Amino acid sequence: MQKSKQLHKLIHSLSKSEKRYFRLSNTVSGRNTIYLKIFDQILNQAVYNAIPLKALLKEEGNKSSLPRLQNYLYDLILKTLANYHQEHHPRYQVMQWIQQYIILRDRGLRQQGKQLLEKALNLSQANNYLGLVAEIVDLMEDWVTEEDDYKNAQTYTSKLVQLHDANIQQQDRLSQLKQRIYQLRLFFLEHGFIRNQEQQIQLKEWLIEAEVALKQEDNPLNRRLLLTILTYISYAFQNFEQLFNTELQRLELVNQAAWSAHISPFLTYAFHRNLLWLTLQTKQYAQYDTTIQNISNIYKLPSVKYSTYYKTKLEIAATVSQLIKSVETFHFREAYLQIPQIKQLYKTAAVFFDMDVLMRAAILSVYVSFSLQKYEESLYWLQFMDMNVQQSSKLPYQNIGKIVGLLIHDALGNKRLIQNMLTSTRIGLYRKQQFFDVATLFIKLFQKLSKTTSAEEEKNLLKIYRTKLQAISQKPERRGFFVLFNFLDWFDSKLQGISIADLLRQRQLS
């Protein structure tokens, strides 16, 4: 990415207080005037545009090149932010004390800096900054090598050995937990929803191991990593009750020990976003409503107070979750009215959308419009998903899209197009291998439907294939296929001759 666009993104990521601090810090007797003007000009641009900036330089009589000025401004913003956040983040404070100690030490004033290094050590230990603890212990070597008194040197030596050994032990434990997380992450990326028997046995072993360790663990950072392991494994087994309880424990760490558990703004966002999904998945709607109401308070937490980026992302996730709630509670008309709001959000803030959130929104938009028999709109959302969602995010749902395409064109009566799709879809499914049994079931169904000669024959065929799909849907490794679009409902609506929305409404009333 060009530096100019990087600068544009950086400026637009600043919070209101950060912008104010930048202006105050760089307005001294006219110093940095041109940089402040460039800053304000870019701040007012929704999309980066160099033309007004060049016009500004000409107006100011500044002969410096725009790229050079923008590079300097970029560095100036980062330096200013570093100064600003050293007052708000313990890691910044530790790094400042280390820097100040080195300055004093190199001037032969080591004794003056000892207290600073002690404070840096205590704060690093309290917040699990193991790398900084190692650096501080390395700097404390001076205390032994430059000490003339034997007892003092012996005291320092004993302390440093203990610090080093304890830090190495904690680093080893941390490394083990992170390696397990990496294993699980790679497992999900490789296998998606698929779980064979061997994989299930392995996951259960890791589950028991993590549960036992969590009961014995007091360190907030280790607890957060163990809870992350449990989150991955619970998701693998689609155990949403356990996922909900695990997420609540991670949220307790956000409120009680965000710094020492190394909970970044991204993690704070992710935990709350996950809670929104899980309260809906477990149908705890009262908890969901409370979470929605409290979202504005989340960003008063010190660990995320200055992150406007993740605030916007959470607002998007909340909006999409409201669509999910409307669908899950069978309020399809309400859901249909919420879709344009998501569409507008994507138009104005596409960069803030997680691919997972965008995927959910697109599939639900397909589902809602399809359920209300607005087939042209469902086709639009299917095409939107194909054009705007990254391939890696689409893979688990690739065959869902192919099947939905068949259902839409069936509803629109495009029989010739369906015949063409059956051939091309089958080839695509062989390539992807994701949920091949589910997808081929539909292909075989449509191939046979094309040869039926009566309504009764078609009805019997639908009943047969509904029973087959019902059996597949009960398999643990196939449940993910039905999370956002329950294809069994399509069979029932087809057999009863009503829309999916009306079908689900009738079920709810009965």
N, C-alpha and C positions, 0 to 999 in steps of 0.2 A: 504493500500500500504506500502511495506517495506521502511524503512528510506533510504536505499541505492538508491532506485528508485526515491524517493522524492528528494533526493540530485541531482540526474542526471537531473530531470526535472527543478529544481531550477537553476542549473548552465546553462542549455541550454536556460533558459528564459532571461538571462542577456543581456543587450544591450552592444555594443562595448565600450561605455564610462563607463558603470558600471563595466565591466571586468577590464578595465584599472585602475579604482579607487580602486578596490579590491586588485589588485596586488601592487599598490603603497602604499596603506594603511597598507599592511601586510608584506612589505619587509623592515624590520628595523633590521640591524645587524644580519641577519640570522634568526630572530625570525619568527616562523610559516613557515619555509622552507618546512617541510614535508607536511603541509596543502596546500601550493601553488603547490607542485608537484602532490598531489592527485587531486587538482582542475584542473590542466592542463591535467592530464591523463583522467579524466572523460569528460572534455570538448572535447576531441578528440574521444570520443566513441559515435557512433550513437545509440547504444544500450548498456545499462549498463552491464559491465563485471568485475567481482571481481578478476579474475585470474591475469591480469596484475597489479592490485593494490597490491595484496599480494606479487607479485614478486618485486614490487617497495620497499615495506617495508623490504623485505629480503635483497635487494641490499643496502638499506640505513642503515641496521643494527638496524632498529626500531622494538622493541619488543612489542609495544602497539598493542592492537587488532584493526583490521580494522573497526569494527562497532563503537568502541569508538571514533576513529579518525574522522570517517564520521559524527557522531553526533555532535562533536565539530565544524567541518567544516561547517555544516549546520547552526548552531547558529552563527558562525563567519560571514558567508555571510549575514545573516539577520541583524546583528548588523552593519555591514559595509554599507549595503544598507540604513539602517535607518539614519546613519550619512550623507550619500551622498544626500538623498532626502530631508533632512531638509532644504537644501539650495534652493530647487526647488519647494517645495509644501507648501502652507500656513498652512495646518493642522499640518504638522510636525513642523513647526516653532512655532505655538501656543503651542503645547505639550512640546517643548523644553523650552519655556519661563515659562510655568507652573512648570516644573521640577526644573528649576533654582530658581524660587520664593520659592518653598518648601524647597530647600536646604538652602537658605538664612534665611527663617523664622525659621527653626528649629535650627539655630545658633544664634537666637535672633537678626537677622539683617533684620527684616521685612521692615523697612523703605527703605533699599537699594533695596528691591525687588518690591516695590509698582509700580514703573515705568514699570517694566517688565510685571506685571499683567495687568496694564492698556493697554499696547500694545497688550497683548494677548486677552484682551476683545474686543478692537477695531477691530482686525483682525478676531476674531470669529464672531462678529456681521456682519461684511462686507461679510463674506462667509457663513452665515447661519449655523454655527457650534453650533447648539442649545444645544447639550449635553455638549460641552466644555464651553459654556456661563454659563450653570447651575453649572458646576464644579468651574468656576472662581468666580461666585457669592457666592458659598459656602465658598471658600477660603477667600473672602473679608469680611466674617463675623468677622475675626480677627480684621479688621480695626475699627469695632464698639466696640467689647468687650474689646479690649486692649487700646482704646483711652480714655485719661483722660479729654480732653477738650470737654465740652458739645456741642458747636457749630459744632465742627468737627464731633463728633459722630452723631449729628442730620443730618448733610449733608450726611454722609456716609449712614445712615439709609434710608433717603429719596431716595437716588440713588439706593440702593440695592432693595428696595421695588418695585420701578419702573422697574428696570431690571428684577426682578423675575416675575412680572405680565405680562410684555410684552413678555418675553420668554415663559411663560406658554400659553399665547394666541396663539403665533405662533406655538408652539408644538401641540396644539389642532387642529389648521387648517391643519397642516402637517399630523397629524394622520388621519383626515377625508379624505384627498385626497389619502393617501396611502391605506386606507381601501377600497376605491372605486376601486383603481387599482387592489388590491388583488381580489376583487369581480369579476372584469372583467377577470382577468387572470384565475381564477378558472372556470368561465363561459366557456371560450374557451377550457380549458382542458377537461371539462365535455361534452360539446356539439359540439365541432368542428365547421363544417360549418352549422349545422342545426339551423334554426331560426323559431320558431313557432310564432303565432300572439301575444301571451302574452309576449314573450321575446322581440319582436320588439317594443312593446309599452314601456316596461321598458327601453330598450336601447335608445329610442327617448327621454324619460324624462331625462335620464342622459346626453344625448347629449346637450339638451337645457340648462340644469343646468351648464355644463362645459363651453359652449360658452359664456353665460352671465358672469360667473365668470372671464373668461380669459380677457374680455374687461376691467374689473375693477382692474386687478391684475398687480402690478409692480414688486413684489418680484421675482427674477429669478428662485429660487427653486420652488416656487408655480406655476409659469408659466410652468416650465418644466413638473411638475406633471399633470397639467391640459391638456397640449398638449399630454401627454401620454394617458390620458383618452380619448381624442378626436381621437387619433390614433387607439386605440382598437375599439372604436365604429364605426369609419369610415371603418375599416377593416371588422367589422361584417356586415355592409351594402354593402360591396364591392364597396364603393364610392372612386374610385382611384384618382379622381381629388381632392377631399377634403384631402385624405391621402397625396398627393403630396404637397399641400399647407401647411399642418400641419408639414410635415417633413422639409420643408424649414424653418419654424419658429423654429423648434428644432435645426437646423443647425446654425441659427443666434445666439442662446445661446451658442453653442460650440465656436464660434468665439469671442463672446462679453463677456460672463460671465460664462465660464466653471467651474471655482472654486466655485462661489456662487450658481450656479445651481446644484452643486454636480454631474457633468458629468464625469463619470469615463472613463478610456480607453475603457471598454466594450461598454458603451453607445455611445461614439464617433464612434467606429467601427459599431455599430448597426444602428445608424442614417445614416451613409454614405452607408452602405450596403443596407438599405431600400430605399435610394434615387436611387440607381442603379436599383432596382427592379421597382420602381414606374415610373421612366423616361421611362422605357421600356413598362410598363403596360399602360401608358398614351400616348405612342408613341411620346414622346418628345426626339427624337434621338439626336438633337443638344445639348440639356442639358446633355444627357447621355454621349456623346463624351467628353464634357467639364469636366464632373465629372471624367471620366476615366483618362483624361490628368492631372487632378489636384490631383490624389490620392497620388502621391509622396510628395505633399506639406502638406497633412493632418497631417502627423506625425512630422511636425515641430511645431505643436501646443503644448504649455507647458503641457496641461493636458494628452497628450499621447506620448510625445517625447521619453520616455524611454521604451515603451511597444512594444518589438519586437514580442511578441505573437500575439497581435491584428493586427499588421502590416501584418504578414503572413496570418492571417485569412481574412483580407480585400483583399489581393492579390488573394486569392483563390476565394472569392466571385466575384471579378472583372472578373476573368477568366470564371467562370460559367455564369456570366451575359453576357459575349460576345457570349457564346453559345446560350443563350436565344435570344439575338438580332438577331443572324443569322437565328434562326428558325422563329422569328416573322416577319422578312423581307423576308422570303421564300428563303433564301440562304442555301439550304439543303446540297449541296456539301461542301460548306465552313464549315458548322456546323459539318459535318461528319469528316472533317480533324481536327477539334478542340477537338473532343472527346478523342483521345489518349493523348493529353496534360493534360486533367483532370484526366485520368486514371493514368498517371505518377505522378501527384501531389498527388493523394491519396496514391500511393505506397510509396512516400517519406515523406509525411506530413499528414498522416491520423488523427493524434491527433489534428490537427488544423481545421478540418472540422466540421462545425455545422451540426447537423443531417438534419436540414431544407435545407441547401445548398447541402448536399450530396443527399438528396431525390430529389431535383429539377434536379440535374445533372444526376441522374440515370434514372428518368422518361423521361427526354429530350433525353437521349442517346437511350432509348427504342424507343421513338417516331421518332427520326431522322432515325435510322436504319430501323425501320418498314416502315416509309414513303418512303424510298429508296429501299424497298423490300429486305433488307438484314436481313432476318428473323432469321437466326441462331444467328446473332450478337444481335438482339433485345431480343432473348431468353436468351443470356448470361447476358445482363444487367438486365433483369427481375430477374434472379437468383442472380446476384450481389446485387440487392436491397434487396432481401429476406435475404441474408446472412450478410450484412454489416450495414443495417439501423436498429436502435433501434425500438422495437415494438411500443412504444408510438408515434414515428414519423411516422410510417407506417399506423397507424389506419385510419386516414382520407382518405388514398389512397388504403386501403386494397382491396376493391372491384375493383378498377381500375386495379390492378395487376391481379386479377382473370379474369377479362374480356379480358385484353390484352393477357393473356395466351391463351384464347380461340381463339382470332383473329390470333395469331401467328401460332397455330397448324392448324387452318383452312387454312391459306395461305400455310402451308407446306404439306397439304393434309393428316394430321394425324387423320382421321375420327374416328378410334377406340379409340384413346387416348381422343378425344373430348367427346365421349360417356361416358368414365370413369370420365372425369372432370366434366361433367354436374351434376352428382350425388354428388360428393365430394364438388363441388363448392357451390351447393345449401345448403348443411349442414353448410358450413363455413359462408355463407352469413346470415343465420338465427342467428348464434351466434353473429356476429359483429353488425348487424343492421344498419351499415353505408351505406347510399345510396341504401337501399334495393330495392326500386322501380326501379332504373336505372339498377341495376345488374340483377334483376329477369327478366326485359324486354329482356335482351340479352340471358338469359338462355332459356326463352320461344321461342325466335327467333331461336336459334340453335336447340332446340328440334324439331321445325317445319321444319327447313331447312333439317334436317336429313331424313324427310319423303317426301320431294318434289320429283317429278318424271320428271320434265322438267325445262329448263332454264327459260322459261316464268313464270312458277309458282314461281320459286325462286326469280325472279326479282320483281314480284308483292308483294311477302312477304317482301322483303327488303324495298319497297316503303311504305308499311303499317307501318312497325316498325320504319322507319325513321320519319314518321309523329308523331308517338307516342313519340319518343325520343325528337323531336323538341319541343313538348308541355312541356315535363318535363324540358328541358333545360332552359325554360323561367321563371321557378319558382325561386325567389330570393334565397331560401334556398338550391337550387340544383346547382347554378352556379359554385360553387367551384369545382364540379366534372369535369368540362370542362376546367378548367384553363390551365392545362399543356398538356392535351391530348383531342382534340375535336373529339369525337366519331362520330359526324355527318359527318365529312370528310371521315370516313371509309365507311359509307353507299354510299356516292357520288362516291368515287373511285371504290367501288365494282360494282356499277350500270354502271359506264362508262368504266370499265375495264382498268383503268390506276392506276399508283402509286399515293399515297397521295401527294408526292412532285410535280409530274407533274400536278396534279389537282390544287394545290394551285398556282403553277406558271402560269397556264392558267388563273386563276381568277385574278391574279395580272396584267397580260398583258391586260385583257379585261376591 
